[in-house]
Amino acid sequence: MSQFIKRENFIPYNLPDITQAEIDEVVDTLRSGWIAKGPRTLKFEKEFAEYLGAKHAIAVNSCTAALHVSLLTQNIGPGDEVITTPMTFASTASTILHCGAKPVFADIDYRTGCIDPEEIAKKITPHTKAIVPVHYSGQVCDLDRIYELADEHNLYVSEDAAHALWSRYKGRLIGNKLRGAASYSFYATKNLATGDGGMLVTDRDDIAERARILVGQGMSHNAWNRYAKGGSWKYDIVEPGYKYNMFDIQAALGLVQLSRMEEMQTRRLAIAARYQEEFGKIDAVEPPFVPEFTTHCWHLYVLRIVPELLTIDRDQFIVELNERNVGTSVHFIPTHTMTAYQKLGWKEGDFPMAEKHFNRIISLPLYPTMTDEQVQYVIDAVRDIVEKYHK
Ligand SMILES: Cc1ncc(COP(=O)(O)O)c(C=O)c1O
């Protein structure tokens, strides 16, 4: 038995990595005379596209907005079906419903938590118009197989890359050489954080053109064009759009965070490597399996417990971590088990792999500002709980 000493301070599950550089850029923006969507948002779009090697990046106020607009660019609506995973956040399916289309869930590959392409294949009907694969936790979906199915059935692929900035599939960045579009989140907990924010990325001119109109109220010109010297006050509404644009205070954070991406990722990867090594030695927990084709950005560290070897379940494991001052989260409660979706006819038991995964998972603290001492403490806390409750 190891000697575990409880620390006094709580280790939060997540903290944003904000330095003086982010603070200075926000203050400069506040003093610049332009705080709405303007030059910084345009610069962030340009630099984000360059970072991924993508043709277009459209800055929006959330990944939810990006996912919604991505589907709208394809005129997806009533009578259409869109296949996605239940192991995701609310937005992935709700944006399908917001288009008036029907979400069709396909179960996950239990090894990774990502949607299983063979389950997608089983769900394709003549009504299927699109697939929304989620690069869960920073793992990447098996894209070759997904695009093969898309080609075979003429389907649009809208990648939910909320977790996947920096992740790579077979060595290529997610978001690079897209055939459809990818949606990113810059919510406070993400690898690049602007508080709230998102980006829609595509190489296709038709998608970018329509998306730019949809995210800006359907306007032919945005405010920056109109209010700049020489700009015209005239505008037209070419279709009823949405108020989905990013603004410059968010973009100020985004620009600095993007410039610090490699530095922040280096630390994330070091912490994840430590967790992988140490949790690999504990039989009652299961570190994430990372397939050969994946370069993981480690947005989340999703540890699975092995309930067969423990006298406590996942919920109690979380209570025990909390009592030891370790913050956690759970990604995700499967969408089909939520009230709104049960009302639409789904029920528990529909997606056994997602449900089995859900019953075992705990997201542990993982962020660049964690100290080595905190990382070691989280490892020791998990080990202590396993020792105490091992069968
Ligand atoms: C997988 C996934 N998709 C979409 C979203 C929505 O992102 P946002 O909060 O930026 O709208 C999230 C948010 O955490 C997410 O985890």
The ligand as a Gaussian input file, in Angstrom:
#p B3LYP/6-31G(d) Opt

LIG

0 1
 C      -18.043000      17.219000     -29.611000
 C      -18.551000      18.611000     -29.473000
 N      -19.185000      19.177000     -30.514000
 C      -19.653000      20.428000     -30.458000
 C      -19.507000      21.193000     -29.328000
 C      -20.074000      22.575000     -29.300000
 O      -19.083000      23.536000     -29.118000
 P      -19.454000      25.019000     -28.713000
 O      -19.625000      25.035000     -27.234000
 O      -18.277000      25.830000     -29.171000
 O      -20.694000      25.382000     -29.428000
 C      -18.849000      20.661000     -28.221000
 C      -18.682000      21.474000     -27.013000
 O      -18.026000      21.167000     -26.084000
 C      -18.368000      19.340000     -28.284000
 O      -17.758000      18.777000     -27.248000

